[in-house]
Amino acid sequence: MSDQSRRPHKPHKPHRRPQKDPVRILAFEALRAVDERDAYANLVLPPLLRKAREKGDFDGRDAALATELVYGTLRRQGTYDAIVAACVDRPLREVDPPVLDVLGLGAHQLLGTRIPPHAAVSATVELARVVLGDGRAKFVNAVLRKVAQHDLDGWLEKVAPPYEDDPEDHLAVVHSHPRWVVSALWDSLGGGRAGIEDLLEADNERPEVTLVARPGRSTTGELLREEAAVEGRWSPYAVRLTEGGEPGAVEAVREGRAGVQDEGSQLVALALAHAPVEGRDALWLDGCAGPGGKAALLGALAAERGAVLLASEKQPHRAGLVARALDGNPGPYQVIAADGTRPPWRPGSFDRVLVDVPCTGLGALRRRPEARWRRRPEDLDDFAPLQRDLLRTALESVRVGGVVGYATCSPHLAETRAVVADVLKQYPDTELVDARPLLPDVPALGEGPDIQLWPHLHGTDAMYLALIRRTG
């Protein structure tokens, strides 16, 4: 009899089906959409959450956890990638993207939440079994057990270069921003370690939802009756929803009488509306109006003075969003689909013109954290000609004595002051208007005459505004 035949028979261990966790599966699906389809989490997540609620899979706490897992993983992706890279025996580019998404979710639970380590590992491994299979789940288990050996501070000491040796790379790893973005933001701030660290930390904080009460259609008093609603910091039309308030539950928002709009965007519209013009003040233009938040506020402010707003947007579907935002405006307005660089209106037609130009969006990294990983330095070269063309058209569209507002949701100098300086060289009959006195209650607006808002100083997106008057 062989040795093998004398061994006692071991009963076969039954295969255990992985436990499906709706919260983590939804978070994984959202991350895959961001990676595979270049989608934005703030557009992908709400319908996924709505569907889960309709199926009865989710309650409010589940939705809050799923939201935290998605946004936390995206915001800290650079930091978590550096940590995971120290725990695997191959370059990260050789690890399948779905596996990296699961590892990122696990790393965030271990290092960025209060979930107990054993629960974070086991829940993530179960997720891996469901979405990746048993083989890759073992890999996930092995990596996360290494990640769990240190807390976040301990890992940063290991994977981030010392500040003294490489300040930009240190900040990039510690605060989870690409190095080139750290460098650009630092240049825009004008130096100093404290300021850049405060800004990068603010980019990683979850922003409050800010509403705008559209004049003539709603009031801040109405919005402040909502649960967890408080006054805005700077705009007289702003109300903030604290504690994760849901704007879709606000009646005025559902009816279009109020909207979701960052306070920085409101301030840009207010500054343009308050800028002094010489002579008539009857016709205003929003030359890059989609998706319609600034147009709705400008339209209401124009109506208070008996002025008319023309809202122009190149993309027809975005022009439809503008029309929806303006529907119910208390005064006359018109929405058209037109290319702002080849306008259908005559030169010198308008008294006030706003161009909030397409840009890299580096000023809104709090709201769209994935944008920091998607953008590249060469994107600046792609936007530059369009930004200059739109500003030129705006200057030609305004009459002598009228005012143009050039705005971007980016603090990058190549998209702000460089554009304005280059274009104004071609238009000697113009002058910069000091925009700071137009927002007298807002501190730390910069050296002027333009305005730069900051998340860490103002609690807004990093909006930029230059006001320019035609003098001849």
C-alpha positions as a printed NumPy array, in Angstrom:
array([[  0.   ,   0.   ,   0.   ],
       [  1.405,   3.376,  -0.956],
       [  2.084,   6.121,   1.545],
       [ -0.542,   8.224,  -0.182],
       [ -3.231,   5.575,   0.319],
       [ -2.512,   5.42 ,   4.085],
       [ -3.07 ,   9.196,   4.593],
       [ -6.347,  10.072,   6.277],
       [ -8.913,  11.544,   3.93 ],
       [ -9.561,  15.275,   4.427],
       [-13.103,  16.362,   3.75 ],
       [-13.372,  18.863,   0.888],
       [-13.791,  22.402,   2.177],
       [-16.938,  23.85 ,   0.607],
       [-16.406,  26.942,  -1.548],
       [-17.781,  30.006,   0.216],
       [-19.555,  32.534,  -1.911],
       [-18.236,  36.073,  -1.423],
       [-20.515,  38.383,   0.538],
       [-21.798,  41.238,  -1.585],
       [-21.486,  44.634,   0.046],
       [-23.7  ,  47.134,  -1.851],
       [-21.858,  50.188,  -0.514],
       [-18.378,  49.102,  -1.579],
       [-19.582,  47.632,  -4.874],
       [-21.19 ,  50.969,  -5.742],
       [-18.014,  52.841,  -4.768],
       [-15.977,  50.509,  -7.   ],
       [-18.396,  51.023,  -9.916],
       [-18.079,  54.796,  -9.558],
       [-14.27 ,  54.632,  -9.551],
       [-14.275,  52.408, -12.64 ],
       [-16.526,  54.904, -14.465],
       [-14.119,  57.72 , -13.58 ],
       [-11.161,  55.719, -14.855],
       [-12.652,  54.019, -17.91 ],
       [-14.939,  56.758, -19.257],
       [-13.15 ,  59.886, -17.999],
       [-16.36 ,  60.567, -16.103],
       [-16.573,  62.948, -13.164],
       [-17.537,  61.526,  -9.793],
       [-19.94 ,  64.391,  -9.082],
       [-21.895,  63.366, -12.201],
       [-21.566,  59.576, -11.864],
       [-22.292,  59.149,  -8.168],
       [-25.743,  60.782,  -7.755],
       [-27.585,  58.492, -10.212],
       [-25.872,  55.425,  -8.728],
       [-26.962,  56.474,  -5.239],
       [-30.494,  57.231,  -6.44 ],
       [-30.791,  53.805,  -8.052],
       [-29.497,  52.087,  -4.902],
       [-32.067,  53.932,  -2.771],
       [-34.884,  52.998,  -5.156],
       [-33.87 ,  49.326,  -4.916],
       [-33.907,  49.533,  -1.132],
       [-30.198,  48.724,  -0.848],
       [-29.197,  52.019,   0.781],
       [-30.135,  54.3  ,   3.621],
       [-28.648,  57.727,   4.392],
       [-25.652,  56.31 ,   6.271],
       [-24.857,  53.95 ,   3.389],
       [-24.968,  56.833,   0.91 ],
       [-22.675,  58.917,   3.125],
       [-20.149,  56.067,   3.384],
       [-20.192,  55.4  ,  -0.369],
       [-19.666,  59.108,  -1.051],
       [-16.756,  59.275,   1.403],
       [-15.129,  56.17 ,  -0.108],
       [-15.327,  57.514,  -3.67 ],
       [-14.227,  61.087,  -3.016],
       [-11.663,  60.165,  -0.375],
       [-10.038,  57.6  ,  -2.653],
       [ -9.906,  60.069,  -5.56 ],
       [ -8.583,  62.964,  -3.478],
       [ -5.825,  60.891,  -1.893],
       [ -5.033,  58.793,  -4.955],
       [ -1.484,  60.112,  -5.315],
       [ -0.642,  59.431,  -1.679],
       [ -2.229,  55.977,  -1.719],
       [ -0.485,  55.075,  -4.983],
       [  2.879,  55.916,  -3.396],
       [  2.049,  53.723,  -0.391],
       [  0.722,  50.816,  -2.449],
       [  3.8  ,  51.031,  -4.688],
       [  5.932,  50.415,  -1.596],
       [  3.908,  47.256,  -0.856],
       [  4.012,  45.516,  -4.247],
       [  6.878,  43.893,  -6.093],
       [  6.156,  45.395,  -9.498],
       [  5.604,  48.872, -10.985],
       [  2.07 ,  50.155, -10.46 ],
       [  1.606,  50.491, -14.227],
       [  1.756,  46.666, -14.383],
       [ -1.117,  46.281, -11.903],
       [ -4.536,  46.101, -13.57 ],
       [ -6.551,  49.327, -13.074],
       [ -9.537,  47.54 , -11.445],
       [ -7.149,  46.021,  -8.894],
       [ -5.668,  49.465,  -8.212],
       [ -9.167,  50.84 ,  -7.62 ],
       [ -9.884,  48.129,  -5.036],
       [ -6.505,  48.732,  -3.388],
       [ -7.214,  52.467,  -3.312],
       [-10.562,  51.856,  -1.607],
       [ -8.848,  49.614,   0.917],
       [ -6.032,  52.065,   1.552],
       [ -8.508,  54.882,   2.155],
       [-10.461,  52.802,   4.658],
       [ -7.224,  51.911,   6.463],
       [ -5.546,  55.311,   6.384],
       [ -8.288,  57.882,   5.879],
       [-11.301,  56.675,   7.91 ],
       [-12.104,  55.373,  11.379],
       [-13.018,  51.914,  10.104],
       [-11.092,  49.351,  12.223],
       [ -8.151,  47.888,  10.288],
       [ -9.352,  44.277,  10.416],
       [-12.778,  45.339,   9.127],
       [-11.248,  47.507,   6.378],
       [ -9.077,  44.622,   5.133],
       [-11.753,  41.946,   5.314],
       [-14.43 ,  44.109,   3.649],
       [-12.062,  45.07 ,   0.827],
       [-10.956,  41.477,   0.264],
       [-14.619,  40.434,   0.063],
       [-15.153,  43.198,  -2.503],
       [-12.167,  41.884,  -4.453],
       [-13.637,  38.363,  -4.457],
       [-16.881,  39.725,  -5.924],
       [-15.457,  42.059,  -8.571],
       [-12.013,  40.56 ,  -9.301],
       [-12.168,  36.866,  -8.399],
       [-10.464,  34.747,  -5.74 ],
       [ -6.988,  34.823,  -7.306],
       [ -6.619,  38.583,  -7.362],
       [ -8.387,  38.845,  -4.009],
       [ -5.414,  37.018,  -2.455],
       [ -3.099,  39.652,  -3.948],
       [ -5.306,  42.421,  -2.528],
       [ -5.254,  40.737,   0.884],
       [ -1.455,  40.485,   0.908],
       [ -0.967,  44.127,  -0.118],
       [ -3.489,  45.568,   2.341],
       [ -1.973,  43.623,   5.237],
       [  1.288,  45.429,   4.477],
       [ -0.517,  48.776,   4.203],
       [ -2.101,  48.148,   7.614],
       [  1.304,  47.934,   9.302],
       [  1.556,  51.755,   9.567],
       [ -0.801,  54.701,   9.939],
       [ -0.837,  57.52 ,   7.404],
       [  1.839,  59.595,   9.159],
       [  4.081,  56.562,   9.416],
       [  3.729,  55.852,   5.73 ],
       [  4.368,  59.46 ,   4.727],
       [  7.662,  59.382,   6.603],
       [  8.623,  56.389,   4.488],
       [  7.382,  57.345,   1.006],
       [  7.574,  61.166,   0.87 ],
       [ 11.017,  62.709,   0.272],
       [ 12.099,  65.177,   2.966],
       [ 10.864,  68.725,   2.39 ],
       [ 14.406,  70.024,   2.609],
       [ 15.544,  67.756,  -0.238],
       [ 12.637,  68.265,  -2.653],
       [  9.872,  70.61 ,  -1.457],
       [  7.573,  70.152,  -4.442],
       [  7.772,  66.351,  -4.479],
       [  7.299,  66.239,  -0.698],
       [  4.132,  68.347,  -0.964],
       [  2.924,  66.336,  -3.977],
       [  3.086,  63.036,  -2.057],
       [  1.882,  64.34 ,   1.309],
       [ -1.044,  66.332,  -0.119],
       [ -1.842,  64.141,  -3.122],
       [ -1.408,  66.572,  -6.023],
       [  0.694,  66.089,  -9.174],
       [  4.029,  67.813,  -8.821],
       [  3.369,  70.2  , -11.729],
       [  0.105,  71.327, -10.097],
       [  1.902,  71.967,  -6.794],
       [  4.467,  74.073,  -8.653],
       [  1.815,  76.066, -10.549],
       [ -0.286,  76.774,  -7.47 ],
       [  2.791,  77.81 ,  -5.516],
       [  3.751,  80.273,  -8.248],
       [  0.246,  81.736,  -8.22 ],
       [  0.305,  82.148,  -4.448],
       [  3.657,  83.891,  -4.567],
       [  5.745,  81.64 ,  -2.325],
       [  5.789,  80.622,   1.328],
       [  5.332,  77.11 ,   2.699],
       [  2.363,  77.817,   4.954],
       [  0.173,  79.194,   2.167],
       [  0.727,  76.335,  -0.252],
       [  0.182,  73.704,   2.427],
       [ -3.053,  75.4  ,   3.508],
       [ -4.239,  75.502,  -0.112],
       [ -3.388,  71.86 ,  -0.825],
       [ -5.112,  70.779,   2.387],
       [ -8.194,  72.809,   1.427],
       [ -8.272,  71.062,  -1.954],
       [ -8.618,  67.76 ,  -0.076],
       [-11.528,  68.855,   2.099],
       [-15.072,  68.062,   1.135],
       [-16.723,  71.37 ,   0.163],
       [-20.08 ,  72.44 ,   1.474],
       [-22.957,  72.751,  -0.95 ],
       [-23.629,  76.429,  -1.658],
       [-26.943,  77.68 ,  -3.005],
       [-27.784,  80.96 ,  -4.73 ],
       [-31.131,  82.671,  -4.221],
       [-31.874,  84.109,  -7.652],
       [-33.102,  87.718,  -7.234],
       [-36.769,  88.187,  -7.986],
       [-37.39 ,  84.458,  -7.743],
       [-36.175,  83.423,  -4.301],
       [-34.622,  84.914,  -1.16 ],
       [-31.936,  83.818,   1.251],
       [-34.614,  83.977,   3.953],
       [-36.545,  81.244,   2.168],
       [-33.445,  79.089,   1.779],
       [-32.369,  79.603,   5.396],
       [-35.556,  77.864,   6.529],
       [-34.049,  74.632,   5.228],
       [-32.484,  72.213,   7.69 ],
       [-28.731,  72.758,   8.268],
       [-28.752,  75.969,   6.169],
       [-26.545,  78.928,   7.15 ],
       [-25.725,  82.247,   5.529],
       [-23.014,  82.494,   2.904],
       [-19.742,  84.114,   3.809],
       [-19.562,  86.85 ,   1.181],
       [-22.394,  86.904,  -1.35 ],
       [-25.729,  88.408,  -0.24 ],
       [-27.444,  85.701,  -2.3  ],
       [-25.535,  82.704,  -0.894],
       [-26.724,  80.046,   1.56 ],
       [-24.563,  77.114,   2.629],
       [-25.907,  73.651,   3.391],
       [-23.894,  72.153,   6.228],
       [-23.827,  68.534,   7.401],
       [-24.183,  67.152,   3.898],
       [-27.454,  68.866,   3.036],
       [-29.123,  67.6  ,  -0.146],
       [-29.923,  70.425,  -2.63 ],
       [-32.433,  68.262,  -4.455],
       [-34.596,  68.328,  -1.33 ],
       [-34.883,  72.136,  -1.463],
       [-38.14 ,  73.232,  -3.094],
       [-36.691,  76.445,  -4.559],
       [-33.872,  74.459,  -6.197],
       [-36.269,  71.892,  -7.663],
       [-38.339,  74.742,  -9.119],
       [-35.288,  76.576, -10.533],
       [-35.849,  79.671,  -8.383],
       [-32.544,  78.927,  -6.636],
       [-29.54 ,  76.954,  -7.8  ],
       [-26.353,  75.259,  -6.689],
       [-23.527,  77.743,  -7.254],
       [-20.157,  78.17 ,  -5.579],
       [-19.835,  81.49 ,  -3.817],
       [-16.767,  82.341,  -5.933],
       [-18.886,  82.194,  -9.081],
       [-21.485,  84.411,  -7.451],
       [-18.814,  86.981,  -6.556],
       [-17.543,  87.086, -10.145],
       [-21.033,  87.859, -11.421],
       [-21.597,  90.457,  -8.681],
       [-18.311,  92.251,  -9.366],
       [-19.112,  92.572, -13.059],
       [-22.641,  93.779, -12.276],
       [-21.325,  96.405,  -9.816],
       [-18.503,  97.706, -12.031],
       [-19.086, 101.333, -13.058],
       [-19.86 , 101.926, -16.739],
       [-20.103, 105.231, -18.583],
       [-23.455, 105.987, -20.127],
       [-26.228, 103.493, -20.815],
       [-26.533, 100.145, -19.022],
       [-29.118,  98.282, -21.056],
       [-27.578,  95.212, -22.703],
       [-25.416,  92.552, -21.021],
       [-23.666,  89.53 , -22.531],
       [-22.587,  86.24 , -20.992],
       [-20.358,  84.969, -23.776],
       [-19.565,  81.492, -22.328],
       [-22.832,  80.889, -20.534],
       [-22.97 ,  77.099, -20.045],
       [-24.172,  75.504, -17.871],
       [-26.013,  78.654, -16.779],
       [-25.293,  79.448, -13.127],
       [-23.687,  82.85 , -13.714],
       [-26.144,  83.629, -16.515],
       [-29.097,  83.056, -14.175],
       [-27.651,  85.404, -11.558],
       [-26.62 ,  88.018, -14.133],
       [-30.019,  87.823, -15.794],
       [-31.759,  88.493, -12.501],
       [-29.434,  91.391, -11.65 ],
       [-29.917,  92.838, -15.13 ],
       [-33.682,  92.603, -14.751],
       [-33.527,  94.678, -11.549],
       [-32.083,  97.532, -13.634],
       [-34.286,  97.088, -16.652],
       [-31.393,  95.618, -18.673],
       [-31.503,  92.593, -20.987],
       [-29.114,  89.637, -20.89 ],
       [-27.967,  87.729, -23.965],
       [-26.566,  84.338, -22.93 ],
       [-24.457,  82.681, -25.602],
       [-23.112,  79.125, -25.438],
       [-21.342,  77.24 , -28.222],
       [-22.583,  73.718, -27.419],
       [-26.323,  73.328, -28.134],
       [-26.919,  70.885, -25.259],
       [-25.244,  73.287, -22.818],
       [-27.275,  76.155, -24.274],
       [-30.307,  74.075, -23.29 ],
       [-29.025,  73.976, -19.705],
       [-28.634,  77.76 , -19.786],
       [-32.202,  78.174, -21.004],
       [-33.418,  75.958, -18.174],
       [-31.462,  77.981, -15.586],
       [-32.898,  81.265, -16.924],
       [-36.465,  80.011, -17.273],
       [-38.612,  82.199, -15.065],
       [-36.176,  85.121, -15.008],
       [-38.056,  88.266, -13.862],
       [-36.956,  90.258, -16.907],
       [-36.342,  89.762, -20.637],
       [-33.422,  87.657, -21.831],
       [-32.324,  85.58 , -24.804],
       [-30.323,  82.351, -25.039],
       [-28.504,  81.41 , -28.251],
       [-26.102,  78.682, -29.366],
       [-23.173,  80.525, -30.951],
       [-19.376,  80.356, -31.153],
       [-18.003,  83.122, -28.953],
       [-14.955,  83.512, -31.2  ],
       [-17.166,  84.11 , -34.285],
       [-20.131,  85.961, -32.814],
       [-23.335,  86.763, -34.688],
       [-23.734,  90.148, -32.947],
       [-22.224,  93.433, -34.074],
       [-19.062,  94.868, -32.465],
       [-19.658,  97.333, -29.654],
       [-23.169,  96.058, -28.927],
       [-22.961,  95.494, -25.177],
       [-22.505,  97.524, -22.014],
       [-21.251,  94.632, -19.889],
       [-19.651,  91.381, -21.079],
       [-18.614,  88.315, -19.097],
       [-16.413,  85.549, -20.523],
       [-15.837,  82.732, -18.052],
       [-13.505,  80.877, -20.39 ],
       [-12.853,  77.121, -20.682],
       [ -9.789,  76.219, -18.609],
       [ -7.997,  73.426, -16.763],
       [-10.349,  73.71 , -13.779],
       [ -7.492,  73.712, -11.275],
       [ -9.543,  76.06 ,  -9.121],
       [-12.234,  73.457,  -8.46 ],
       [-10.163,  70.464,  -7.343],
       [-12.254,  70.222,  -4.168],
       [-15.31 ,  69.411,  -6.249],
       [-13.645,  67.438,  -9.024],
       [-10.673,  65.725,  -7.379],
       [-10.084,  63.423, -10.353],
       [ -9.272,  66.447, -12.53 ],
       [ -5.878,  66.795, -10.868],
       [ -4.838,  63.365, -12.211],
       [ -6.461,  63.879, -15.606],
       [ -4.918,  67.225, -16.48 ],
       [ -1.445,  67.572, -17.999],
       [  0.806,  70.648, -18.401],
       [  0.335,  70.486, -22.155],
       [ -3.411,  71.138, -21.64 ],
       [ -2.46 ,  74.753, -20.983],
       [ -1.226,  75.028, -24.564],
       [ -4.54 ,  73.663, -25.829],
       [ -6.613,  76.196, -23.883],
       [ -4.384,  79.237, -24.463],
       [ -5.475,  80.181, -28.022],
       [ -9.178,  79.815, -27.187],
       [ -8.879,  81.879, -24.002],
       [ -7.175,  84.703, -25.891],
       [ -9.644,  84.575, -28.76 ],
       [-12.618,  84.75 , -26.388],
       [-11.15 ,  87.738, -24.551],
       [-10.452,  89.517, -27.853],
       [-14.041,  88.943, -28.983],
       [-15.333,  90.201, -25.635],
       [-13.331,  93.409, -25.944],
       [-14.644,  93.949, -29.462],
       [-18.207,  93.194, -28.346],
       [-18.316,  95.845, -25.622],
       [-18.929,  99.506, -26.425],
       [-16.587, 102.341, -25.442],
       [-17.171, 103.022, -21.756],
       [-18.412,  99.487, -21.147],
       [-16.748,  96.754, -19.067],
       [-15.54 ,  93.214, -19.788],
       [-15.048,  90.589, -17.108],
       [-12.486,  87.86 , -17.908],
       [-12.936,  84.926, -15.517],
       [-11.466,  81.449, -15.083],
       [-11.919,  78.671, -12.555],
       [ -8.137,  78.301, -12.454],
       [ -5.475,  80.252, -10.574],
       [ -2.733,  79.15 , -12.991],
       [ -0.877,  82.276, -14.127],
       [ -0.805,  80.994, -17.711],
       [ -4.626,  81.085, -17.738],
       [ -5.093,  84.318, -15.815],
       [ -2.681,  87.236, -15.846],
       [ -0.685,  85.979, -18.83 ],
       [ -3.807,  85.878, -21.015],
       [ -4.95 ,  89.337, -19.934],
       [ -1.505,  90.892, -20.374],
       [ -1.026,  89.372, -23.844],
       [ -4.406,  90.456, -25.18 ],
       [ -4.321,  93.973, -23.753],
       [ -1.088,  94.626, -25.657],
       [ -3.217,  94.439, -28.795],
       [ -5.902,  96.762, -27.408],
       [ -4.272,  99.98 , -26.221],
       [ -7.652, 101.693, -25.819],
       [ -8.449,  99.674, -22.7  ],
       [ -7.712,  99.905, -18.981],
       [ -7.842,  97.478, -16.071],
       [-10.441,  98.339, -13.456],
       [ -9.588,  97.679,  -9.816],
       [-12.112,  94.973,  -8.972],
       [-11.33 ,  94.764,  -5.26 ],
       [-13.479,  97.727,  -4.095],
       [-16.473,  96.072,  -5.788],
       [-16.32 ,  93.292,  -3.169],
       [-15.635,  95.414,  -0.072],
       [-16.423,  92.715,   2.489],
       [-14.097,  90.098,   0.977],
       [-10.532,  90.133,   2.375],
       [ -7.226,  88.98 ,   0.876],
       [ -8.119,  89.576,  -2.776],
       [ -4.505,  90.076,  -3.839],
       [ -2.48 ,  93.016,  -5.064],
       [ -5.046,  94.012,  -7.683],
       [ -6.355,  95.346,  -9.895],
       [ -7.544,  91.806, -10.64 ],
       [ -9.007,  89.389,  -8.091],
       [ -7.925,  85.882,  -7.11 ],
       [-10.112,  83.872,  -4.74 ],
       [ -8.776,  80.835,  -2.836],
       [-10.324,  77.805,  -1.114],
       [ -8.138,  78.185,   1.984],
       [ -8.703,  81.928,   2.336],
       [-12.296,  82.396,   1.176],
       [-13.884,  78.935,   1.262],
       [-14.63 ,  79.264,  -2.468],
       [-13.296,  77.764,  -5.659],
       [-10.11 ,  79.491,  -6.854],
       [-11.893,  81.865,  -9.233],
       [ -9.985,  84.607, -11.057],
       [-11.473,  87.843, -12.385],
       [-10.005,  90.774, -14.343],
       [-12.241,  93.727, -15.214],
       [-11.353,  95.737, -18.337],
       [-12.932,  98.957, -19.567],
       [-12.959, 100.048, -23.213],
       [-11.686, 103.631, -23.353],
       [-11.639, 104.207, -27.066]])
